[in-house]
Amino acid sequence: MIGESERKQAAARLLKEMEAIAARMRALIVTIPAHDLLGYIYAQHMMKAITGQSAAEEQLESGGPDDLINENQFLLEYVHAVLASDASPTDMTFDEARCAELFELSRKLREQAMFFAMASSADTREGVFGPDTVDIEFRAKSTWVMLRGNRYQVLEGEFYRYVLMPHEDVLKEVYGVGATDIADGFQAMADATRSGHADAITEMMKQFEAAQAFAAAQDKPLEDVMEAWVAANAEQSEAAGRAMDDMFRGGIANVSRHTKLPSTLLADLAYRRGEETEFFAEGDFVGTPYRTLPARKKPLIQLGSDYYAIDPCFARDAGYRALLYNLLQRKPDYKKTFEDRQKAMSEAAFADILAAQLPGATVFQEIYYKDPVTKQWSENDTLILIDDVLFLVEAKAGAAATIASPALDFGRHAQSVQDLVLKAHKQCERFFNYLNSADEVPLYRLADGKYEECGRVRRADYRVMVPIGLTVESFSPFSTYCKELPQVEPLLGRYAFVSQSIDDLFVLKRLLPTPGEFVHYMEVRQAVAGMRRAHLFDEFDHLGAYLKKNRFDQDIAEQLEGGKANMLIWDGMSDIVDKSFEGEDWESGPFPTQDFPEEVLKLLGALDATRARWWLSAESYIRDLGEEGRSDLAKMLSELRQTLNQHPARYFVLARDGKPLFVWLQKHDHQIDWTRVNDKASAAAVAAKASKVIGVVADVSADGTYHRAQSFDVHVPTERTKENARIYDDAARMAQPARAINLNQAKNAVPSVKAKKTGRNAPCPCGSGLKYKKCHGR
């Protein structure tokens, strides 16, 4: 084994090699005309995106196309750094051999940086992450070097529009444009680098065909009429020139051309040539990727009179931070109002962005309560109550990631975790303890300095409770690694803490469009958040794993069972999500979803449309089913539904892991006999020897139309009495092997009887204890 001394020597050697490579890259970049260099790199970038591999990379036996593209982006950041740090020399010529050397040096620097991450982290023993600090430090360093563009460019505008809207008036005052125009500008910036080459090729072909038609009309060769065509078609000629510039001189990065953002705003986001003085200053890590690349501070460069987004991947976070920083520099008296508006925006974001997933939810913002331990008033940001599900969201409005390098100051990265994760976790923990301190607890709001009661909450009412820490920007990979912190334990011993960002919510709302899908995903997501030693990189890996495997938490638990693995890493699970945001028609294309038989989808749709009490519990049970369970449920629903022309009602029981689902199919336009429903469900529970049964009643036509569906509470008797003897007798009949009805495939017709209609103010027959009008009579 390599000892600590050898590792330190290896790290020191790697550092010297990185510094030497960086110095050579700088010397090369300053000798190549900036526009020609950008054009060359972006052309290589485009070819790699198309082919996945070039001849040079074949010789190097490099990895897949994604990694090759990331290498180009890594090089672009260095071009940005040198242009920001060095004034433009007067004597420059383009040399392709120098460009080729740059690519090789960039690849080598990136590789050495990864080796350094391993060597410099290996001897870390303890820290804020406890024994896992060594792994977290390595991941922080490697992510700092490797992570590029791990988000969806087509959503740039949506993100900016949402997070900037609170500052609409001040943005217009300072820059002359509001949140929507700025958001459109950032989206145009992203679109230019995403599809700029394709657009340029299309424009070139269009003008070439027009010139050919001009030549044909005069019956002359194209070369003989080009000068005349240009003179007669000045506008088209200029369009062709811009397309040429986009293709061969880095024009797709020219945000002055491709956006309508005002120059004042662009100047605030840009370095002038030679303005940056820190990246290549003397000292440790000079010029290496373990210093803070200038693109992380200001994403643009001014070249001549235009502004360029050299590197497309830092435009989101660096642009957002630089914009807000300069907004406050230009208007310092706005700071207090700015902070208040940022706080309000972030606290409302979860319920606001996910409004379609939280229909009819009760939302409390800035709730107060008296801590039973300290006797002091405490505050929480957002409490969301929907059916039997509770979300507690603690929002952090500040930047999610420090721009200080983890190699230079890992402590600042750790402090970010402290500020953005542990504080939120602690606030959630305090509220959960309060919720657990009594059968029912009051909530208060602060009005005019006085605490006024605004609601009451009972823990017993909620099957699912999810504490969430929400950041504005993506906090990957710390957001998914935070569960390794020794201080991050499941609240009340069972409710794991989940860290997410506003970034994530824009994706979740599209791929999980219904309340049932979203809540079930959050149940599974929370289960994985409570599993130490199991790592997925970010929220989209979790989402991809859910769409592919459903209860992927159970798969992970099996793989970790028995302590066979010290750590489990699921990589690349987000590919199914990534593909959803590719292509020009990404909005019209279907998003990936889990497979359900059509009959089951109809039942889920009816539950969602009806949204009677406990509907999310029923949906959760059904969504928990694997492929075989979903198929069995569909078969039973279809077979019995088709017999409703002969019978007023049918019922069956589907058993899964000792948790039966009782389904009652009621013929449409026939009154439900709730007494019979409850008796049959109770009998099924006794026959199954189950302590809990999920009950569902569906109003359905024989032709397959599900008009309504609702869950109900199944009473499970614990001992036989004179009053419930009929239930035990029925249960005994159900348990007989000779009966057609059994706990996996129960088929029984219900004789036609006239049921008594339940009064609006009578107790609901489902057993909830509420009035019928407030429960299943809604």
Residue pairs with C-beta under 8 A, 6 or more apart in sequence:
2 10
4 123
7 119
7 122
7 123
8 123
10 115
10 119
11 116
11 119
11 120
14 112
14 115
14 116
14 119
15 116
15 284
15 285
15 288
17 112
18 109
18 112
18 113
18 116
18 285
18 288
18 289
18 290
19 285
19 286
19 287
19 288
21 105
21 108
21 109
21 112
22 78
22 109
22 286
22 287
22 288
23 286
23 287
24 105
25 78
25 82
25 102
25 105
25 106
25 109
25 287
26 78
26 82
26 85
26 86
26 280
26 287
28 98
28 101
28 102
28 105
29 37
29 78
29 79
29 82
29 83
29 86
29 102
30 82
30 86
30 89
31 89
31 92
31 93
31 95
31 98
32 92
32 94
32 95
32 98
32 99
33 92
33 93
33 94
34 79
34 83
34 88
34 250
34 303
35 249
35 250
35 303
36 94
36 249
37 79
37 94
37 99
37 250
38 76
38 79
38 249
38 250
38 253
38 308
38 310
39 247
39 248
39 249
39 250
39 251
40 94
40 96
40 99
41 72
41 75
41 76
41 79
41 99
41 250
42 197
42 250
42 252
42 253
43 197
43 247
43 248
44 54
44 72
44 103
45 69
45 72
45 73
46 197
47 54
48 54
48 57
48 65
48 68
48 69
48 72
49 65
49 69
51 65
52 64
52 65
52 68
53 62
53 65
53 68
54 68
56 100
56 103
56 104
57 68
60 107
62 68
62 71
62 107
70 146
70 148
70 149
71 103
71 106
71 107
71 110
73 148
73 149
73 311
73 312
73 313
74 106
74 109
74 110
74 145
74 148
74 289
75 102
75 103
75 106
76 310
76 311
76 312
77 289
77 293
77 295
77 310
77 311
77 314
78 106
78 109
78 293
79 310
79 311
80 293
80 294
80 295
80 301
80 310
80 311
81 276
81 279
81 280
81 287
81 293
81 294
81 295
83 271
83 273
83 301
83 303
83 310
84 271
84 273
84 274
84 275
84 276
84 279
84 294
84 298
84 301
85 274
85 276
85 277
85 279
85 280
85 294
86 273
86 274
87 273
87 274
88 273
109 288
109 289
110 145
110 146
110 289
113 145
113 288
113 289
113 290
114 142
114 145
114 146
116 141
116 290
116 407
117 138
117 141
117 142
117 145
118 138
120 141
120 407
121 134
121 137
121 138
121 141
122 134
122 138
123 134
124 133
124 134
124 137
125 133
125 134
126 133
127 133
127 136
127 137
127 410
127 414
128 414
128 417
128 418
128 485
129 135
129 136
129 137
129 414
129 484
129 485
129 486
130 484
130 485
130 486
132 484
135 484
135 567
136 478
136 481
136 484
137 406
137 410
139 477
139 481
140 406
140 410
140 413
140 477
140 478
141 290
141 406
141 407
143 476
143 477
144 289
144 290
144 405
144 406
144 407
145 289
145 290
147 476
148 313
149 312
149 313
150 474
150 476
150 538
151 316
151 474
151 503
152 507
152 578
152 581
153 190
153 191
153 193
153 194
153 312
153 581
154 187
154 190
154 191
154 194
154 581
154 586
155 506
155 507
155 581
156 183
156 186
156 187
156 189
156 190
156 315
156 316
157 183
157 184
157 186
157 187
157 190
158 183
158 506
159 183
159 316
159 502
159 503
159 506
160 179
160 182
160 183
160 186
160 187
160 320
161 179
161 180
161 183
162 345
162 349
162 353
162 502
162 506
163 320
163 345
163 472
163 502
164 171
164 179
164 182
164 183
164 323
165 179
165 345
166 341
166 342
166 344
166 345
167 179
167 327
167 338
167 341
168 178
168 179
170 327
170 331
170 334
170 338
171 177
171 178
171 179
171 182
171 327
172 178
173 331
174 264
174 327
174 330
174 331
175 182
175 262
175 264
175 265
176 262
176 264
177 185
177 261
177 262
177 265
181 260
181 261
182 261
182 265
182 323
184 259
184 260
185 255
185 259
185 260
185 261
185 265
186 259
186 315
186 316
186 319
188 255
188 258
188 259
188 260
189 255
189 258
189 259
189 309
189 312
189 315
190 312
190 315
191 258
192 252
192 253
192 254
192 255
192 258
192 259
192 309
193 252
193 253
193 309
193 312
194 312
195 584
196 246
196 251
196 252
196 258
197 246
197 247
197 252
199 243
199 246
200 242
200 243
200 244
200 246
200 247
200 251
200 252
201 243
201 247
203 239
203 240
203 242
203 243
204 240
204 243
204 244
204 247
207 236
207 237
207 239
207 240
207 243
208 240
210 229
210 233
210 236
211 222
211 225
211 226
211 229
212 222
214 225
214 228
214 229
214 232
214 233
215 221
215 222
215 224
215 225
215 229
218 225
229 237
230 237
242 251
242 257
245 251
245 254
246 252
246 254
250 308
251 257
252 258
253 308
253 309
253 310
253 312
254 306
254 307
254 308
255 261
255 266
255 300
255 306
255 307
255 308
255 309
256 263
256 266
256 305
256 306
256 307
257 306
263 307
265 323
266 300
266 307
267 302
267 307
268 322
268 323
268 326
268 330
269 298
269 299
269 300
269 307
269 319
269 322
269 323
269 326
270 298
270 299
270 300
270 301
270 302
270 307
271 294
271 298
271 300
271 301
271 302
272 302
273 301
273 302
273 303
276 294
276 297
278 291
278 292
279 287
279 291
279 292
279 293
279 294
280 286
280 287
284 408
285 291
285 405
285 407
285 408
290 405
290 406
290 407
290 408
291 405
291 408
292 403
292 404
292 405
293 314
295 310
295 311
295 314
295 318
296 314
296 317
296 318
296 403
297 318
297 322
297 403
298 318
298 322
299 309
299 310
299 311
299 314
299 315
299 318
299 319
299 322
300 307
300 308
300 309
300 310
301 307
301 308
301 310
302 308
309 315
316 473
317 399
317 401
317 473
317 474
320 473
321 399
321 403
324 338
327 334
327 338
328 334
328 335
328 338
339 397
342 397
342 398
342 472
343 395
343 397
345 397
346 395
346 396
346 397
346 470
346 472
346 502
347 365
347 366
347 381
347 382
347 393
347 395
347 397
348 365
348 382
349 395
349 470
349 472
349 502
349 505
350 382
350 384
350 391
350 393
350 395
350 468
350 470
350 505
351 358
351 361
351 363
351 382
351 384
351 393
353 502
353 505
353 506
353 509
354 505
354 508
354 509
354 518
356 509
356 513
357 508
357 509
357 512
357 513
357 514
357 515
357 517
357 518
357 519
358 384
358 386
358 515
359 386
359 515
359 611
360 386
360 611
361 384
361 385
361 386
362 384
362 385
362 386
362 455
363 382
363 383
363 384
363 385
364 382
364 383
364 384
364 385
364 443
364 445
364 454
364 455
365 381
365 382
365 383
366 379
366 380
366 381
366 445
366 446
367 379
367 380
367 383
367 443
367 444
367 445
367 454
367 455
368 377
368 378
368 379
368 443
368 444
368 445
368 446
368 451
369 377
369 378
369 380
369 431
369 434
369 441
369 442
369 443
369 444
370 376
370 377
370 378
371 377
371 378
371 430
371 434
372 433
372 434
372 437
373 433
377 451
378 427
378 430
378 431
378 434
379 446
380 392
380 394
380 427
380 428
380 430
380 431
381 393
381 394
381 395
381 427
382 391
382 392
382 393
382 394
382 395
383 390
383 391
383 392
383 393
383 431
383 443
383 457
384 390
384 391
384 392
384 393
385 457
385 462
386 515
386 519
386 616
387 611
387 613
387 614
387 615
387 616
387 617
388 461
388 462
388 463
388 464
388 614
388 616
388 617
389 462
389 463
389 464
389 465
389 466
389 519
389 616
390 457
390 462
390 464
390 465
390 466
391 465
391 466
391 468
391 522
392 428
392 431
392 432
392 465
392 466
392 467
392 468
393 468
393 470
394 423
394 424
394 427
394 428
394 467
394 468
394 469
394 470
395 470
395 471
396 419
396 420
396 423
396 424
396 469
396 470
396 471
396 472
397 472
398 419
398 420
398 472
399 472
399 473
400 416
400 420
400 471
400 472
400 473
400 474
400 475
400 501
401 416
401 473
401 474
401 475
402 412
402 413
402 415
402 416
404 412
404 413
406 413
413 478
416 478
417 478
417 482
417 485
420 469
420 471
420 475
420 478
420 499
421 469
421 478
421 479
421 482
421 485
421 488
421 499
422 485
422 487
422 488
424 468
424 469
424 470
424 497
424 499
425 467
425 469
425 482
425 487
425 488
425 497
428 467
428 468
428 469
428 491
428 497
429 467
429 491
431 467
432 465
432 467
432 491
432 492
432 495
433 491
433 492
434 441
435 441
435 457
435 459
436 459
436 492
439 458
439 459
439 460
440 456
440 457
440 458
441 456
441 457
441 458
442 453
442 455
442 456
443 453
443 454
443 455
443 456
443 457
444 451
444 452
444 453
444 454
445 451
445 452
445 454
446 452
459 465
463 616
463 617
463 620
464 519
464 522
464 523
464 526
464 616
464 620
465 491
465 495
466 495
466 498
466 522
466 523
466 526
467 491
467 495
467 497
467 498
468 497
468 498
468 499
468 500
469 482
469 497
469 498
469 499
469 500
470 499
470 500
470 501
470 502
471 479
471 499
471 500
471 501
471 502
472 501
472 502
473 501
473 502
473 503
474 501
474 503
474 504
474 538
475 499
475 501
476 537
476 538
476 539
477 537
477 538
478 499
479 499
479 500
479 501
479 538
479 539
480 499
480 535
480 536
480 537
480 538
480 539
480 541
480 542
481 535
482 488
482 497
482 499
483 496
483 497
483 529
483 530
483 531
483 532
484 532
484 533
488 497
490 496
490 497
490 530
491 497
495 526
496 526
496 527
496 529
496 530
497 529
498 522
498 525
498 526
498 529
499 529
500 539
501 539
504 538
504 539
504 540
507 539
507 540
507 543
507 577
508 518
508 521
508 539
508 543
509 518
510 580
510 591
511 543
511 547
511 577
511 580
511 591
511 592
511 593
512 518
512 521
512 543
514 604
514 608
515 608
515 611
515 616
515 619
516 604
516 607
516 608
516 615
516 616
516 619
516 620
516 623
517 593
517 623
519 616
519 619
519 620
520 619
520 620
520 623
520 624
521 543
521 546
523 620
524 546
524 550
524 551
524 552
524 553
525 542
525 546
527 553
528 534
528 536
528 542
528 552
528 553
528 556
531 553
531 556
531 557
531 560
533 560
533 565
533 566
533 567
533 568
534 556
534 560
534 567
534 568
534 570
535 567
535 568
535 569
535 570
536 542
536 545
536 569
536 570
536 573
537 571
537 574
538 574
540 574
540 577
540 578
541 570
541 571
541 572
541 573
541 574
542 573
543 574
543 577
544 573
544 574
544 575
544 576
544 577
545 552
545 570
545 573
546 552
546 594
547 576
547 577
547 592
547 593
547 594
548 573
548 576
549 555
550 594
550 623
550 624
550 626
551 624
551 626
552 570
556 568
556 570
559 565
559 568
560 568
576 592
577 592
579 592
580 586
580 589
580 591
580 592
583 589
594 623
595 627
595 630
596 604
596 630
597 630
597 631
597 633
597 634
598 634
599 633
599 634
599 637
599 638
599 641
599 704
600 622
600 630
600 633
600 634
600 637
602 704
602 706
603 622
603 633
603 637
603 696
603 698
603 706
603 709
604 619
604 622
604 623
605 706
606 698
606 699
606 700
606 706
606 707
606 708
606 709
607 615
607 618
607 619
607 696
607 709
607 710
607 711
608 615
608 619
609 708
609 709
610 708
610 709
610 710
612 710
612 711
612 775
612 776
612 778
613 710
613 711
613 766
613 768
613 770
613 775
613 776
614 710
614 711
614 712
614 713
615 709
615 710
615 711
617 694
617 711
618 694
618 695
618 696
618 709
618 711
621 656
621 659
621 661
621 694
622 630
622 633
622 661
624 656
625 633
625 656
629 654
629 656
632 654
632 744
632 745
633 654
633 661
636 652
636 654
636 663
636 745
636 747
637 663
637 665
638 704
639 747
640 650
640 651
640 652
640 665
640 747
641 650
641 665
641 700
641 702
641 704
642 702
643 650
643 702
643 749
644 650
644 665
644 667
644 668
644 700
644 701
644 702
645 702
646 749
647 667
647 749
647 750
647 752
648 666
648 667
648 670
648 750
648 751
648 752
648 753
649 664
649 665
649 666
649 667
649 670
649 672
649 673
649 676
649 749
649 750
650 664
650 665
650 747
650 748
650 749
650 750
651 662
651 663
651 664
651 665
651 677
651 680
651 746
651 748
651 750
652 662
652 663
652 741
652 745
652 746
652 747
652 748
653 660
653 661
653 662
653 663
653 684
653 688
653 741
653 742
653 743
653 744
653 746
654 660
654 661
654 663
654 744
655 661
655 688
655 743
655 744
658 688
658 690
659 690
659 692
659 693
659 694
660 684
660 685
660 688
660 690
660 693
660 694
660 743
661 693
661 694
661 696
662 680
662 681
662 684
662 685
662 693
662 694
662 695
662 696
662 714
663 696
663 697
663 698
664 672
664 677
664 680
664 681
664 695
664 696
664 697
664 698
665 698
665 700
666 672
666 697
666 698
666 699
666 700
667 700
667 701
667 702
668 699
668 700
668 701
668 705
668 707
671 754
671 755
671 757
672 697
672 699
672 755
673 750
673 753
673 755
674 755
674 758
674 765
674 766
675 755
675 765
676 750
676 753
676 755
677 695
677 697
677 712
677 765
678 712
678 714
678 715
678 765
678 766
678 767
679 726
679 727
679 730
680 730
680 748
680 750
681 693
681 695
681 712
681 714
681 715
682 714
682 715
682 716
682 717
682 724
682 727
682 731
683 727
683 728
683 730
683 731
683 734
684 693
684 714
684 731
684 734
684 743
684 746
685 692
685 693
685 714
685 716
685 717
685 731
686 716
686 717
686 727
686 728
686 731
687 731
687 732
687 734
687 735
687 743
688 743
690 716
691 716
692 714
692 716
693 714
693 716
694 711
694 714
695 711
695 712
695 713
695 714
695 766
696 709
696 710
696 711
696 712
697 709
697 710
697 712
698 706
698 708
698 709
699 706
699 707
699 708
699 709
700 706
700 707
701 707
710 766
710 776
712 766
712 767
712 768
712 776
713 766
713 767
713 768
714 767
715 767
717 724
717 727
717 728
720 728
733 739
733 741
734 741
734 742
734 743
734 746
740 746
740 747
740 748
741 747
741 748
758 764
758 765
758 772
758 777
759 772
760 771
760 772
760 773
760 777
761 771
761 772
761 773
762 771
762 772
763 769
763 770
763 771
763 772
764 770
764 771
764 772
764 774
764 775
764 776
764 777
765 772
765 776
766 775
766 776
768 775
768 776
771 777
